[in-house]
Amino acid sequence: MDLSNIRVPDNEYPSGFDASYQANNGSPVRVSDIFWILRRSWLLPLIGCLVGLAAGITYVVIAPEIYKSSARILLDRSVNRYLQTNKIIDEPTLDDMDLGGQIYVLSSDSIIVPVVRSLDLAHDPEFVGPPRSEISPDSPSLSSCLVNADIGCAAESIGASFRKLKESIKQSLGLKSGTSIDLDTALERTAVEKLLTRLTVERADVPNVINVTYASPDPMKAAKIANAIADTYIANIERRKINSGKMVSQLLESRLTDLKQQSLKADRELQEFKKTNNLFNAVPDNQLIMRLRSQYVDVATKARELEHTLGPAHLAVIKLRKQMDDLDNAIRNEELRIAAAPEENSVSDSAAVDAIDTEQAGDLSDLSVAESTTNRNDELSARVSKLDGQLQIKYRELETTARALRALYNSALRKFNEMNQSRLENEDAHIITRAAPPLHKSSKSLLVLGAGIVFGLFAGMGTAVAREWTAGVFRRPDQVKRATGLYCVVLETIRKQKSASIADYVVEAPYSRFTEQFRHVRALIKATRRNKKGGLTICVVSSVSQEGKTTVANNLADLMSMSATSRLLIIDCDLRRRMVTRELVPDANEGLIEALADPSRLSSLVVRRERSKVDVLPCVLSEPIVNASELLGSSQMEKLLEVAREAYDFIVIEAPPIMSVVDVKIIERFIDQFVFVIEWGETKQRLVEEALSEVEGIRDRIVCAILNKADPATLRSIEAYKGRRVGAYYLG
């Protein structure tokens, strides 16, 4: 009979192996695992909290007292307000981007460096430390700094020592030293950096208010530096505003001068054209000329109306035309008479210049009256209408140009005056609250203590998770399931008593949790006996030695023998250590080796244990056997197991560890089912996975994995979610 084909098809075995399982290198830690780890290792987070609290208390005690003083600056943009007032823009006076830029400006070198220089902070020990830049023979040593509890001195001493060592190494290696920096520049930059570390510039609750806060051990210095920063910022704004105002004023003045010259030129050209074409109105306010012009306008109006009604050839129309010519000649003669008197000529070039100068002074009323009078001069319009087409076009062009330039000049002058007035009256920013020396220190004791506790808590939690992660061992059945795909049973550690043997614990405590877990294993094993003839061979294996497979094999055999109809044999196939023989039948003289020589003698070589009714085939050797593995895989072993199957219902075999020797690989072809033992909290997950990969052919024949030697207290913590009622049936 070929026992190499003794394996039953997979569908006949309700194996503990999950067929859907796929090996994965390293089981990932899940959220549920983290909660379980923290519950089991609660002491580490507690210690972390205590350590963090102690560190926080130490810092609060030794840290210097800090005082904070704040100045408040109100930002107000006069240009934006001017644009809003004149309906040019509708945007807010100050947006978030502009405010963020000003916060950055307040902490920039353009503000901080002048403050450092004005207050001479580059030589203040609070900012640059004691006046020593390197360790010298007469400088205080590190030990003296520590004795005096001068932390700054100690830090600088250590830093200088490292710098000196670095330079020595560079010189010995022939490397160039770094670029040297001027001492004053280095001190100034050090002071700037130190000031920035204690400076806080932030937006207040009001959108356009900025808080400038400085922290210092000296309350007077805190207020002084905060005020200096605010004053420097305001002075910087004013200086920038003055410079930009000067530039704008120069541009506007240059533009006004150009407009003035263009306006004068246009007026001169217009007056010359009037004089050349006899359109010059010397005395617009002369009473006689005004009456004549009024009469001329009335007659001209009547003439147009009659001409439209009666026609141009009517006698009344012709008579009115002649009257218009007479009035026109009278007006011309009066103008020539007045123009002959030089003292009454008020429309000369100098008069035009004086009029424009008067406009620049702000008195525009005369020019407006003159323009109004000119516009009402219907007689001049009538004269212009008598000119030929080209001269009329020329006159209109000159008149339009002059009027447009005068209006443009007046508008520019008005805006120039308004802008100067607005710049003088409004400020871009001003200090609304100056910093005052604080009366109380800025205490953050509770915050520091809370941060220490939280940091310690997370450090302890991280340590617990990291310890569990790096340990890489099994402590829960679901971990075994995820890593190996095997159904897992957990056995707690049994305290050895004088009156009871661990090898027979299921007999001593038949109602204990320990025994109940073996009943789970027995149920799985008996399920595989369906439709099968002969005894069933069950091999108990482990990855390495001392995982408790001998105890598991003994108790499993005892439990299965409790059935009245079950005949059970346990064989010690560990030819090297023979632990079953030492525990159960230490006085045996012969056993497995003799049975292999003559399988028919099996019944005479077994030792019966009266209490458990288990037959034991021991392994008795006077000296180690060189070819132990070959014996287990020999035909004699096959014949021995055939004889055992005919005489017994179950044959429990203890085999050597998988990772230690090759015996399991050789004997596995004779085995129907396996029980895989893993030591709780000791055997590495990677080792178990490697052991199973070594004997990949037995994976689907493993009934279950047994997580052995579990700590009872930890096991209760793991299974706390089940409640106390689960264990109500356990006794012992």
URMO-V294937 format. One record per residue. N is the residue number from 1. RES is the residue in one letter. D_CENTER is the distance of its C-alpha to the mean C-alpha in whole Angstrom. Layout:
# URMO-V294937
[[N & RES & D_CENTER] [N & RES & D_CENTER]]
This chain:
# URMO-V294937
[[1 & M & 72] [2 & D & 68] [3 & L & 66] [4 & S & 63] [5 & N & 63] [6 & I & 63] [7 & R & 59] [8 & V & 59] [9 & P & 57] [10 & D & 54] [11 & N & 54] [12 & E & 57] [13 & Y & 54] [14 & P & 52] [15 & S & 50] [16 & G & 47] [17 & F & 45] [18 & D & 42] [19 & A & 43] [20 & S & 40] [21 & Y & 38] [22 & Q & 37] [23 & A & 36] [24 & N & 33] [25 & N & 32] [26 & G & 30] [27 & S & 29] [28 & P & 25] [29 & V & 24] [30 & R & 24] [31 & V & 23] [32 & S & 26] [33 & D & 27] [34 & I & 24] [35 & F & 26] [36 & W & 29] [37 & I & 28] [38 & L & 27] [39 & R & 30] [40 & R & 32] [41 & S & 30] [42 & W & 30] [43 & L & 31] [44 & L & 28] [45 & P & 26] [46 & L & 28] [47 & I & 29] [48 & G & 25] [49 & C & 26] [50 & L & 29] [51 & V & 28] [52 & G & 24] [53 & L & 27] [54 & A & 29] [55 & A & 27] [56 & G & 26] [57 & I & 29] [58 & T & 30] [59 & Y & 27] [60 & V & 29] [61 & V & 32] [62 & I & 32] [63 & A & 29] [64 & P & 31] [65 & E & 31] [66 & I & 29] [67 & Y & 31] [68 & K & 29] [69 & S & 30] [70 & S & 29] [71 & A & 31] [72 & R & 30] [73 & I & 31] [74 & L & 32] [75 & L & 31] [76 & D & 34] [77 & R & 35] [78 & S & 38] [79 & V & 38] [80 & N & 36] [81 & R & 38] [82 & Y & 41] [83 & L & 40] [84 & Q & 40] [85 & T & 43] [86 & N & 45] [87 & K & 43] [88 & I & 41] [89 & I & 38] [90 & D & 36] [91 & E & 33] [92 & P & 31] [93 & T & 32] [94 & L & 29] [95 & D & 26] [96 & D & 22] [97 & M & 22] [98 & D & 25] [99 & L & 24] [100 & G & 20] [101 & G & 23] [102 & Q & 25] [103 & I & 22] [104 & Y & 21] [105 & V & 25] [106 & L & 26] [107 & S & 23] [108 & S & 25] [109 & D & 28] [110 & S & 30] [111 & I & 30] [112 & I & 29] [113 & V & 32] [114 & P & 35] [115 & V & 34] [116 & V & 34] [117 & R & 37] [118 & S & 39] [119 & L & 38] [120 & D & 38] [121 & L & 35] [122 & A & 36] [123 & H & 38] [124 & D & 37] [125 & P & 36] [126 & E & 33] [127 & F & 32] [128 & V & 33] [129 & G & 35] [130 & P & 38] [131 & P & 40] [132 & R & 40] [133 & S & 38] [134 & E & 39] [135 & I & 41] [136 & S & 45] [137 & P & 48] [138 & D & 48] [139 & S & 44] [140 & P & 43] [141 & S & 43] [142 & L & 39] [143 & S & 42] [144 & S & 43] [145 & C & 40] [146 & L & 39] [147 & V & 42] [148 & N & 41] [149 & A & 38] [150 & D & 37] [151 & I & 33] [152 & G & 33] [153 & C & 36] [154 & A & 35] [155 & A & 32] [156 & E & 33] [157 & S & 36] [158 & I & 34] [159 & G & 32] [160 & A & 36] [161 & S & 37] [162 & F & 34] [163 & R & 35] [164 & K & 38] [165 & L & 38] [166 & K & 36] [167 & E & 39] [168 & S & 41] [169 & I & 40] [170 & K & 39] [171 & Q & 43] [172 & S & 44] [173 & L & 43] [174 & G & 44] [175 & L & 40] [176 & K & 40] [177 & S & 38] [178 & G & 36] [179 & T & 37] [180 & S & 38] [181 & I & 36] [182 & D & 39] [183 & L & 39] [184 & D & 38] [185 & T & 35] [186 & A & 34] [187 & L & 34] [188 & E & 33] [189 & R & 30] [190 & T & 29] [191 & A & 30] [192 & V & 28] [193 & E & 25] [194 & K & 26] [195 & L & 26] [196 & L & 23] [197 & T & 21] [198 & R & 23] [199 & L & 23] [200 & T & 21] [201 & V & 22] [202 & E & 20] [203 & R & 22] [204 & A & 24] [205 & D & 25] [206 & V & 27] [207 & P & 26] [208 & N & 28] [209 & V & 28] [210 & I & 26] [211 & N & 26] [212 & V & 26] [213 & T & 26] [214 & Y & 27] [215 & A & 27] [216 & S & 30] [217 & P & 32] [218 & D & 35] [219 & P & 35] [220 & M & 37] [221 & K & 35] [222 & A & 32] [223 & A & 34] [224 & K & 36] [225 & I & 33] [226 & A & 31] [227 & N & 34] [228 & A & 35] [229 & I & 31] [230 & A & 32] [231 & D & 36] [232 & T & 34] [233 & Y & 32] [234 & I & 35] [235 & A & 37] [236 & N & 35] [237 & I & 35] [238 & E & 39] [239 & R & 40] [240 & R & 38] [241 & K & 39] [242 & I & 43] [243 & N & 42] [244 & S & 41] [245 & G & 44] [246 & K & 46] [247 & M & 45] [248 & V & 45] [249 & S & 49] [250 & Q & 50] [251 & L & 49] [252 & L & 51] [253 & E & 54] [254 & S & 54] [255 & R & 54] [256 & L & 56] [257 & T & 59] [258 & D & 59] [259 & L & 59] [260 & K & 62] [261 & Q & 64] [262 & Q & 63] [263 & S & 65] [264 & L & 68] [265 & K & 69] [266 & A & 68] [267 & D & 71] [268 & R & 73] [269 & E & 73] [270 & L & 74] [271 & Q & 77] [272 & E & 78] [273 & F & 78] [274 & K & 80] [275 & K & 83] [276 & T & 84] [277 & N & 84] [278 & N & 86] [279 & L & 83] [280 & F & 82] [281 & N & 82] [282 & A & 83] [283 & V & 84] [284 & P & 82] [285 & D & 83] [286 & N & 87] [287 & Q & 88] [288 & L & 91] [289 & I & 89] [290 & M & 87] [291 & R & 89] [292 & L & 91] [293 & R & 87] [294 & S & 87] [295 & Q & 90] [296 & Y & 89] [297 & V & 86] [298 & D & 89] [299 & V & 91] [300 & A & 89] [301 & T & 87] [302 & K & 91] [303 & A & 92] [304 & R & 88] [305 & E & 89] [306 & L & 93] [307 & E & 92] [308 & H & 90] [309 & T & 92] [310 & L & 96] [311 & G & 95] [312 & P & 95] [313 & A & 99] [314 & H & 100] [315 & L & 102] [316 & A & 100] [317 & V & 97] [318 & I & 99] [319 & K & 100] [320 & L & 96] [321 & R & 95] [322 & K & 98] [323 & Q & 97] [324 & M & 93] [325 & D & 95] [326 & D & 97] [327 & L & 94] [328 & D & 92] [329 & N & 95] [330 & A & 95] [331 & I & 91] [332 & R & 91] [333 & N & 95] [334 & E & 93] [335 & E & 90] [336 & L & 92] [337 & R & 94] [338 & I & 91] [339 & A & 89] [340 & A & 92] [341 & A & 91] [342 & P & 88] [343 & E & 88] [344 & E & 86] [345 & N & 84] [346 & S & 81] [347 & V & 79] [348 & S & 79] [349 & D & 76] [350 & S & 76] [351 & A & 75] [352 & A & 73] [353 & V & 71] [354 & D & 71] [355 & A & 70] [356 & I & 67] [357 & D & 67] [358 & T & 67] [359 & E & 64] [360 & Q & 62] [361 & A & 63] [362 & G & 62] [363 & D & 65] [364 & L & 65] [365 & S & 68] [366 & D & 71] [367 & L & 69] [368 & S & 68] [369 & V & 72] [370 & A & 73] [371 & E & 71] [372 & S & 72] [373 & T & 76] [374 & T & 75] [375 & N & 74] [376 & R & 77] [377 & N & 79] [378 & D & 81] [379 & E & 84] [380 & L & 81] [381 & S & 80] [382 & A & 83] [383 & R & 84] [384 & V & 81] [385 & S & 82] [386 & K & 85] [387 & L & 84] [388 & D & 83] [389 & G & 80] [390 & Q & 79] [391 & L & 79] [392 & Q & 78] [393 & I & 75] [394 & K & 75] [395 & Y & 75] [396 & R & 72] [397 & E & 70] [398 & L & 71] [399 & E & 70] [400 & T & 67] [401 & T & 66] [402 & A & 67] [403 & R & 66] [404 & A & 62] [405 & L & 62] [406 & R & 63] [407 & A & 60] [408 & L & 58] [409 & Y & 59] [410 & N & 59] [411 & S & 55] [412 & A & 54] [413 & L & 56] [414 & R & 54] [415 & K & 51] [416 & F & 51] [417 & N & 53] [418 & E & 50] [419 & M & 47] [420 & N & 49] [421 & Q & 49] [422 & S & 46] [423 & R & 44] [424 & L & 47] [425 & E & 46] [426 & N & 42] [427 & E & 39] [428 & D & 36] [429 & A & 34] [430 & H & 36] [431 & I & 35] [432 & I & 36] [433 & T & 35] [434 & R & 36] [435 & A & 34] [436 & A & 36] [437 & P & 36] [438 & P & 35] [439 & L & 37] [440 & H & 35] [441 & K & 32] [442 & S & 28] [443 & S & 28] [444 & K & 25] [445 & S & 27] [446 & L & 25] [447 & L & 22] [448 & V & 22] [449 & L & 24] [450 & G & 22] [451 & A & 19] [452 & G & 22] [453 & I & 23] [454 & V & 19] [455 & F & 18] [456 & G & 22] [457 & L & 22] [458 & F & 19] [459 & A & 20] [460 & G & 23] [461 & M & 22] [462 & G & 20] [463 & T & 24] [464 & A & 26] [465 & V & 24] [466 & A & 24] [467 & R & 27] [468 & E & 28] [469 & W & 26] [470 & T & 28] [471 & A & 31] [472 & G & 32] [473 & V & 35] [474 & F & 36] [475 & R & 36] [476 & R & 36] [477 & P & 38] [478 & D & 35] [479 & Q & 34] [480 & V & 37] [481 & K & 37] [482 & R & 34] [483 & A & 35] [484 & T & 39] [485 & G & 39] [486 & L & 42] [487 & Y & 43] [488 & C & 43] [489 & V & 45] [490 & V & 44] [491 & L & 47] [492 & E & 46] [493 & T & 48] [494 & I & 51] [495 & R & 53] [496 & K & 56] [497 & Q & 59] [498 & K & 63] [499 & S & 64] [500 & A & 62] [501 & S & 61] [502 & I & 58] [503 & A & 59] [504 & D & 61] [505 & Y & 58] [506 & V & 58] [507 & V & 62] [508 & E & 62] [509 & A & 59] [510 & P & 59] [511 & Y & 57] [512 & S & 54] [513 & R & 51] [514 & F & 51] [515 & T & 54] [516 & E & 53] [517 & Q & 50] [518 & F & 53] [519 & R & 55] [520 & H & 51] [521 & V & 52] [522 & R & 56] [523 & A & 55] [524 & L & 53] [525 & I & 56] [526 & K & 59] [527 & A & 57] [528 & T & 58] [529 & R & 61] [530 & R & 62] [531 & N & 65] [532 & K & 65] [533 & K & 68] [534 & G & 68] [535 & G & 66] [536 & L & 62] [537 & T & 61] [538 & I & 58] [539 & C & 56] [540 & V & 54] [541 & V & 51] [542 & S & 48] [543 & S & 46] [544 & V & 47] [545 & S & 50] [546 & Q & 50] [547 & E & 48] [548 & G & 51] [549 & K & 52] [550 & T & 56] [551 & T & 55] [552 & V & 54] [553 & A & 57] [554 & N & 59] [555 & N & 58] [556 & L & 57] [557 & A & 61] [558 & D & 62] [559 & L & 60] [560 & M & 61] [561 & S & 65] [562 & M & 65] [563 & S & 66] [564 & A & 70] [565 & T & 70] [566 & S & 68] [567 & R & 69] [568 & L & 66] [569 & L & 66] [570 & I & 64] [571 & I & 64] [572 & D & 63] [573 & C & 62] [574 & D & 60] [575 & L & 63] [576 & R & 61] [577 & R & 60] [578 & R & 62] [579 & M & 60] [580 & V & 61] [581 & T & 65] [582 & R & 64] [583 & E & 63] [584 & L & 65] [585 & V & 68] [586 & P & 68] [587 & D & 72] [588 & A & 73] [589 & N & 75] [590 & E & 74] [591 & G & 72] [592 & L & 69] [593 & I & 71] [594 & E & 74] [595 & A & 73] [596 & L & 72] [597 & A & 75] [598 & D & 77] [599 & P & 75] [600 & S & 78] [601 & R & 78] [602 & L & 75] [603 & S & 76] [604 & S & 78] [605 & L & 75] [606 & V & 73] [607 & V & 72] [608 & R & 72] [609 & R & 70] [610 & E & 72] [611 & R & 70] [612 & S & 67] [613 & K & 70] [614 & V & 68] [615 & D & 69] [616 & V & 68] [617 & L & 68] [618 & P & 68] [619 & C & 67] [620 & V & 70] [621 & L & 70] [622 & S & 71] [623 & E & 69] [624 & P & 66] [625 & I & 67] [626 & V & 66] [627 & N & 66] [628 & A & 64] [629 & S & 61] [630 & E & 64] [631 & L & 66] [632 & L & 64] [633 & G & 63] [634 & S & 67] [635 & S & 70] [636 & Q & 71] [637 & M & 68] [638 & E & 68] [639 & K & 71] [640 & L & 71] [641 & L & 68] [642 & E & 70] [643 & V & 73] [644 & A & 70] [645 & R & 69] [646 & E & 72] [647 & A & 73] [648 & Y & 69] [649 & D & 67] [650 & F & 64] [651 & I & 63] [652 & V & 60] [653 & I & 60] [654 & E & 58] [655 & A & 57] [656 & P & 55] [657 & P & 51] [658 & I & 50] [659 & M & 48] [660 & S & 51] [661 & V & 54] [662 & V & 55] [663 & D & 57] [664 & V & 55] [665 & K & 55] [666 & I & 58] [667 & I & 59] [668 & E & 57] [669 & R & 59] [670 & F & 61] [671 & I & 59] [672 & D & 58] [673 & Q & 55] [674 & F & 53] [675 & V & 51] [676 & F & 48] [677 & V & 47] [678 & I & 44] [679 & E & 43] [680 & W & 41] [681 & G & 38] [682 & E & 40] [683 & T & 40] [684 & K & 37] [685 & Q & 36] [686 & R & 36] [687 & L & 39] [688 & V & 40] [689 & E & 39] [690 & E & 41] [691 & A & 44] [692 & L & 44] [693 & S & 43] [694 & E & 47] [695 & V & 49] [696 & E & 47] [697 & G & 50] [698 & I & 51] [699 & R & 47] [700 & D & 49] [701 & R & 51] [702 & I & 49] [703 & V & 50] [704 & C & 47] [705 & A & 45] [706 & I & 46] [707 & L & 43] [708 & N & 46] [709 & K & 46] [710 & A & 43] [711 & D & 42] [712 & P & 44] [713 & A & 41] [714 & T & 38] [715 & L & 40] [716 & R & 41] [717 & S & 37] [718 & I & 36] [719 & E & 38] [720 & A & 38] [721 & Y & 37] [722 & K & 40] [723 & G & 42] [724 & R & 45] [725 & R & 48] [726 & V & 47] [727 & G & 49] [728 & A & 52] [729 & Y & 54] [730 & Y & 53] [731 & L & 56] [732 & G & 56]]
